[in-house]
């Protein structure tokens, strides 16, 4: 599946003698193959270099198609196999599906039954594009299908809506719905279609849009079951309009619409968030209990019960918790970072003879053990051994937790062996998996150029598998680079300067700085929401450039952060003020201090030292006195910060 992966992981784990020097990673996401304008004009002679047996059989049938035409089911089977095959890269799937579509198109006139097969294959191609972030190509396929004599179906429409949810925005969704209306493709008699639109608009926080389509459903008499009501309840819950949730519940009661436990969970979780609706919350809960239904964990969580108390209540009512109940309780504690309580639930679950832990249970508990700093990383691997002894196949989530444990113990060799094991199990890594591996390199006590070479190899392998780096991936890689950037001396008068947006590499700029700027430029210029710079990006880049004396570039990144309305941590402000002081720009350093005050960022001890020195240099007597008084009033908070910092350093050692 991950061809060449095993040798790569061995290479990454070797010493520096065997690694190529400073491999520059491909910062582009996995290349997005454009959809062809016509399904009949693109021939793919070799869709994949290593064809599987199924593909070989299909190709043989193509060669003999003149004497023995391929039937509709053969095309469907091949399309389904291609879409679901985890061993194929995205580009291979695209090429194969286009290859199949070309042949179907050539025989549609003589075999009219292939029209629906052509549509199914187009739907699968759209799905593949969307799953790899290429919404534009998926839209082109949709438009081509809509204009053909095959037309689109509800699956086609829902596939594009799903793609817009993942990779688009509210405006694109409204434009798509408008285009469906213009082409008369919008089914106004299908309740499930309206529900799909409501859920999509909910993701973008468009309450008014959701209300419009819900009212259209009511006008058409399509609000006959709970599905549409639950969708609107979730919209109102997210918008904190809990009165509207209660109103919908009462409407359902009047219309005698059956309310499931799932919908009760939405209602109760909404009402529990408003203290003024406590009486109504109790009333709804009592009505639910009167049905004598077995209350699952989701209901207890919606009522804000403590999971341990909920387990006790379930046993008092002679209700045996199921594995999904334990999993819900575990996940609830993990979300709240209550690791000790989560482990108590785990021990209760272990003692329950009626329960067999599944891969999800093991994944959650491993996550607990990794995040609980009081637990040894070895405990994660002990649980993993128990899991394998029970013949439970690990999934990607489990491996990500194991790699996080390797991060805590700084065990790169073990991490590489786990990646080899993933290949043996046929488990494909995701961006979280690779982020965990890169985190090991970024948190190592001593980072060398060899570690950057390793990170580059891992990055390239990630993109070759069609996995898109996200903001965290970029931040982790930037963090590795930052450790290799040499800070300028405090006594060095000449401040080196670089141009942030200059494309030409300057000889006086260190190679690591150029690499950092290259990555940052790409993140800024890319419009994909998954790789936009965040506060961590700006902090890493500003701190590194400031420390390296790259003042102009640091100020430009600082300006970018302000324009993006990103609140920076105090360390970023401190570093840029230090850099300005070294460059003799004392007044500008004080401007940064005033920016901090406007943003509401509280200073630390280092901040006060920097600005007090700046005030003395500028002769700002009144400001100096004012800041000294502020520091005096801030003494207890600063003492607490310093104590916490010392404790963190002790724990790190």
N, C-alpha and C positions, 0 to 999 in steps of 0.2 A: 504494500500500500504506500509506504513512505520510502520509495525507492532511493537508495543511497543514504538513508537516514542513519542507519546503524554505524556506518563508517564515519559519518560526520560527527556523531556524538562521541565516538572514540577520539576523533581528532580534537574536538573541543576540550576534552578532559585531559589532554596531554600537556606536557610542559611547553614552555615558550620556544624551545629549540625546533619544534615540529610545526609551528604555526606560521602562516604567511604574515608579513608585516603590514599592519594597519589596513586591513581590508575595508574598503569603503562600501557600506551597505547600499542596496537600492532602496531609497526612501520612498519610491513610488509604491502605492498599494498594488496588490496583484493586478497585472495589466487587464484592463477591461476590453474585451473583444467586441468591436462594433457589430451590430446586427446588419445583415446585408439587405440592400434595398429590395431585392427580389429573391424569393426562395428558389427561383429557377436559374439564376445567373451565376451562382457560386458553386463550383465543384470542389469537393474536398477529396482528393485522391487518397490521402493518408490521414484519416481523422485521429489516429493515435498510433504511436510507434510500437506499442506493445499490446496488440489486440488480444482481448480475452476470447475464450472459446465461443461464447455467445455471439460476439461480434464477428468472429470468423465464419460462423454458420450463417449469420445474416448476410455477410458479404458474398458468400457462395450462392445464396439464394438470389442476390441482386444480379450476379453474373448469369444465372440461369433463368432470369425473369422473362426473357423473350419466349421461352418454351413453357415455363411453369410460373405464371404470375403469382406474386406474393399476396397473400390474403390480408384482410384488415387486422386480424388478431396478431399476425406476425409483427406487423408494424407497431401495434400497441405494446406487445410484450417487449420489443426492443427499446422503445421509448421509455417505458417504465423501468426497465433494467438499467438504462443509461442514467436516468435521473436519480435513481436510488443507490447507484454503485459508489461506495465511499472511496474506492481505490482510484477513481478518476479525478483529475483536476477539473477546475471550472472550465478551462479552455477546451479540454478534451470532451467534456459533456456538450458544450456549445457546438463544437465541430461535428460531433456525431448526430446531434439532433438536427442541425442544419442539413447534414448529409441525408438523413432520413426524410426530412421535409421536401428536399429537392426531388427525391424519387417519388414520393407520394403525389407531389404536384404534377409530375410528368404523366401519371396514370389516372388522375382524377376523372378525366373525360370518359375514359373507357371503363372505369370502375367507380361509379357514382357513390358507392358505399364508403369510399375512402374520404369523403368530405368531412365526416365527423371525426375520422382518425386524424386528418390534417389539423382540425381545430384542437384536438387533445394534445397533439405534438406541439402546437404553438403555445398552448397553456403551460406545458412542461418547460419549454424554452424560456418563457417569461419568468417562470418560477426560478429557474437556474440563474438567470440574470439578476433577479431581485435578491436571491440568497447571497449573491456576491456583490451587492451594492450598486448594480448597474441599472438604475431605474429608467434612465433615458432609453437604453436599448430595449428594455421590456415594453416601454410605451410605443416604440417604433413597431415592434412585433404586433402589439395590440391594434394599432392604427391600420397596419397592413391587413390584419385579419378582419377588422371591421369593414374595410373597403372591399374585401373579396366576397365571392359568392358563398363562402362557408359561414361567414358572419361569426359573431362572438356569442358566448353563452354566459350564464351567471358565474360560472367558475372563472372565466376570463376576467370579468369585471371585478370579482372579489380578489383575484390575484393582484391586479393593479392597485386596488384600494389598500391591500395589505402592504404592497411595495411603497406606496405613498406614506403609509403609517410609519414604516421603518426608515425611509430615506428621503421623504419629502416634507412638505409643510401644509398648513391649513389652506393657503391660497391655491396650491396645486390641487388639493383635494376638491375644493369648490369648482375650480376650472374643469376638472375631470368630470364631475357630476353634471356640470352645465353642458359639456360636450356630449355626454350620454343623452341628455334631454334633446339637444339639437339633432342628434342622429336617431332619435326615437328608440334608443336602446335601454331606456330606464323603465324597468318593470314596476308599475305602481300598484300591482296586485299581489306582490310578494312581500310578506311581513319580514321575512328573514333578511331581505335586502335592506330594508329600512334600518333594521337592527345593526347590520354591518356598518352602515353609514354613521349611525349614532355612536357606536363604539370607536370608529375612526376619528370622528370629530371630538369625542371625549378626550382622546389622547392629546389633542392640540388645545384643550381647554375651551373649546367653542361651545359654550352653553346655549347661546341663542340659536346656533345652527342645529344643535340637538333638539331643542324645543320645537323648532320649525318642522323637522322631519317626524317628530313624535306626534305633533298635531295633525300632520298629513295622514299618518297612520290611523289616528282616531277618526278623522273625517271619512276615511275609506272603510271604516269598520274592521280594521285589521288588528285592533288591540284586544284580541280574544284570549291570549294566554299570558303567562307571567314574564315571558322572555323580554318583551319590549319594556315592560314596567321595571324589571330588574335593571335593564340597561340605563334607563333614565334615572333610576335611584342611584346608580353608581356615578352618573354625571353630577347629580345634585350633591351627593356625598363628597365628591372631590372638590366641588365648588363651595363647600361648607354651607349649603342651603338645606339644612336638616328639616326645616318645616315642610319643604316641598317633598321630601322623602316620606314624611308622615302622611301628607296629603295623598300621595300615590297609593300608599298602603290602604288608606281608608276607601279610596276609589276601587281598589281590587276587592275589598271586602263587600262593597255594595254590589259589585258585578259578579260576586260569587266565583271569582277566579281563584283556582287552587294555588296556594302559596307553598313553595317547597322550602326545605331547610336552608338551601343555599340563599334564597331570597330573604328568608328571615335573618340570616347572617348579615346581609347587607343592611337591612333595616335597623337591626340592633346595634351594629357597629356605628351607624350614622347617628342614631339617637343618643348613644352613650357619649358622644363628643360634645353634647350641648347640655349643660347643667339645668337649663330651664325646661328641658324636655324629660326630666327624670321620671316624673309620674307616668308619662306616656311610654317611656322605656319599660317600666315595671309592668304596665298593662299589656304591652305587646309580648313581653317575656312570659307573663302568666297565661296569655292566650296560647302561646306555643306549647307550654308545659301541659295545658289541658288536652292537647292532642295525643298525649301519651307517647309521643315520638321519642326515640332514643336520641339524646342530644349529643352531637359530635363535638370534637374539640373546637371546631370553627365557631360554634355558638358561644362556648365559654369564653373564647378569646374575644369575640365581638362584644361580650358583656364585661370585658376587661377583668375577668377572673385571673388570679394567679394560677398558672398551670399545675403547680403542686396541689393547691387547694381544689382545683377542678378534678384532678385525678382522685383525690379523697372523696369528693362529692359523687363522682361516678361510681365508685366502689360502694359507697353507702346506699346508693340506689340500685345496687346489684347490676350495674351496667358495666360489662367488660370492655375496657378500652381496646380498640383495634390498633394495628400497626400504624395506620395513617393518623390516629389520634396522638400517639406518642410522637410521631414525626412532626405534627403540627405544634405540639407543646415544646419540643426541642428547638424547632425553628423560631418560635416566639421568643424564647430566652436568648437565642443567639442574636436575634435582631436587636435585643436590648442590652447586649454584652453582659448578660448574667450567666457567666460560664459555670460557676459553682452550682447554681440551681439546675442548669442544663445537665450537668453530670449526675445530679440527684435523680432527675427523670430517667437518665440512661440506666442507672443502677436499678431503679424500680422496674424498668422495662426488661432488664436482664433476668430479674427474679420472676417475671411473669411467664410461667411455663406455656401459656397459650400463644405466646408471641415469638415469631421467628423474624429476626432483624433482616431487612432487605438492604439493597445497595444504597438506597436513599438514607436509611437510618445510619449506616456506617459513615456515609459521606458527611452527614450533619455532625456526628460525634467527633469525627476526625477534625472537622472545622473548629469545633469547640476546643479540642486539645491543642490545636495549632495556635489559636488566638489567646488561650489562657496561658500567660507567661509563667504561672506557677507549675504548669505541667511540663514534663520533659518531652522534647521532640521524639525521643525513643518510644514514648507511649503511643504515638501515632502509628509507628511501624509495628508495634505489638498488636494493635487493633487490626492493622492491615493483614498481618499474618493469620489472625483469627478468621478474618473474612475469607482469605484464600483457602484456609483449611476447610471452610464450609462450602467451598466450590461456588462462591458468589463472584461473578465476573465484575471487576472494577470498571467504573466509567470515567469519563474525563474529569468530573468533579472530584472524585476520589484521588486521582493522580495529581490534580492541582493542589489539593490539601497536602499530599505527600511531598510535593515539590516545595510548598511553603514551609514544611517542617525542615527540609534540607536547607532552606534559606536561613531559618533560625540557627541551625547548627553549622552553617557555612560549609556544607558538604557538597561541593560541586561534583565530585566523582559519583556520589550516590544519585544525584539528580540526573546525570547522564545515563546511568544504568536504568533508571526509571523510564526515561524516554525510549530507550531500547526495548524495554519491557512493553511499553505502550504499543510499539510496532508489532511485537509478537502477539499481543491480544487483539490486534486490529482496531485499536482505539485511537481515533484521530485527535490530535491535540487541537485546542482552540487558542484564542488570543490570551485567555487567562493563564493557560498552561505556559505559554512562552513568556508572558509577563513575569510569572513566578521564577522561571529560570534566569531571566535577565536581572531580576531583583537580587539574586544571589551574587551576581557579579557587581552590582551597584552598591551592595552593602558590605562587601569584603573590606577588612581593615586596611589592607594595603592593595591598592589598585595600580596595575602597570599597563603599559601599552599592549601587552599580551591579552589582558582581559578585554580590551577594546576590540582586538582582533577576534576573540571568541564571540563577543557580542555581535560583531558584524556577520560572522558565519551563522549564528543563530537567527539573526534578523533575515538574512537571505533565505534560509531554509523556511522560515515562517511565510514569507511572501511567495515562495515557490509552491507551497501547499495551498495557495489561494486564501490564506488567512490575512485579514487586513490589520495592520498595526493600528492601535487606537491611541488616544492621548496619553494614557498611562505608559504604553510602550515607548512612545517618543520621550516622555519625561524620564523614564528609567534609563534610556540610552543617553539622554542629555546629562543625567546624573553621573553616569560612568565617565563621560567626557570631562565633566566639571572637575573630577578628582585628578585629572591629568593636566589641567591648566595651571601653570605656575603663576602664583601671585607676585605682583611687583613689590619691591622692597619699600618699607615705610620711609626710608631715607632717599629713595630714588626720586629725583626731581622731574625728569622728563617722562611725561605720560604718553605711552604709545597710543595711537588712535587709529581706528579703522572705520570704514564706511559700511554701515549695516546692509544697505541695499545694493552695494556695488557688486557686480558679478565677477569682476576680475580679482583673482587672488593676489593679495599684496604680500610682498616678500617679508615685510617687517611685522606681519601678523602671524603669530604661532599657528601651526597646522591644526592644533586642537580647537583653537578659537574659530578658525575658518570652518571647521566641521560643525561646530555648534551653531554658527550663524547660518550655515547651509540648511541644517535641519529646521531651525527656527523660521527662516524665510519660507520654507516649504509649508510649514504648518499655518503660517499667516496667510499665505496665498491660496491655500486649499480651502474650498468652501464646504467640504464634507463635515458634518457636525461631530463625527466621531474623532476627528483629529484636530480640533480647534485648540489653541493654547488656553490653558486654565491658570489658576493662581500659582500652581506648582511650577508650570512651565516658565512663567514670567519670573518667579522667584529664583529658580535655578539659573536662568540665563542672566538676569540682572546681577545676582551675586557673583557669578563667575566672571562676567565681563568687567564688573567694577573692580574685583580683586585683581584682575589681570591688567588693569589700567586702560581698558578699551572704553574710554569715557563717552565718546560720542555715540557709540553703538549702545552702551548701557542706557544712556539718556533716551535714545530712540525707543528702546524696548519699554522703558518706564513710561514714555508717552503713549505707546501702544496700549499698555495696561490701563492707563487712565481713560483712554478713548473707549476701551472695551468695558469700562466700568467694573474692573476686577479689583477687589480689595486685596492688597498685598500684606503679607505678615511683616512684623516689625523688623525682622532680619534684613529684608530687601531694602527698606528705607535706610537702615544703618549702613549697609554696604555702599549704597549710592552716595550717601552723605560723606562717607570716608573718602570715596574716590574723588568727589568734588573738592574736598579739602586738600587732598594730595595735589590736585591740579590747580590749586590756588583760587578756586571758584567758591569762595566762602558765602557770598550772598546767595548763590544758587542752592547751596547746602541748606541755608535757612528757609528757602522757599519749599524745599522738600519737607522740612519740619512742619511748616504751615499746612502742607498737603496732608500730612499725618493727622493733624488736628481736625481738618475738615472731614476726613474719612472716618474719624473716631477711632483710630488705631492707637492703643495705649503704648507709651514708650517703656523701654526697659532701662536697666542701669547704663548699658552702652550708649543708648540714645541720648540720655542726659549728659553723659561725658562729652559726646560729639558736639551737641548744640551749645553747651556751656563754653567749650573751647572756641566755638565759632563766634559766640557773642563777645568773648574777650578780644578776639582778633579784630572784630568789627567795631569795638568800642560801644556796644549797645548796653549801657549800664542798666537802664530800666528793665530791658528784656532779660538781662542776666539775673537781676534780683527776682523778677517774676518767676523765671524758670527754676531758680534755686528754691523758692518758696513752694512751688508746685512739687518739686522732688521731695522736699521735706514732708509735705502732706501725703505724698505717695509712698512713704517709707515702708509701711507694712506690706503693701502689695509687692513692692520690689524685693523685699526680704523673702517673701513667699516664693517669688519667681526664681530667685537665686538658689533657694533651698531645693526646689523641684529640679532645677538644672543639675545641681550637685548629685542628687539622688539618681537622676537618669544616667549620669556619667558613671556612678558606682555600679548600677545595674548592667550597664554596657560592658564594663570591665569584667 
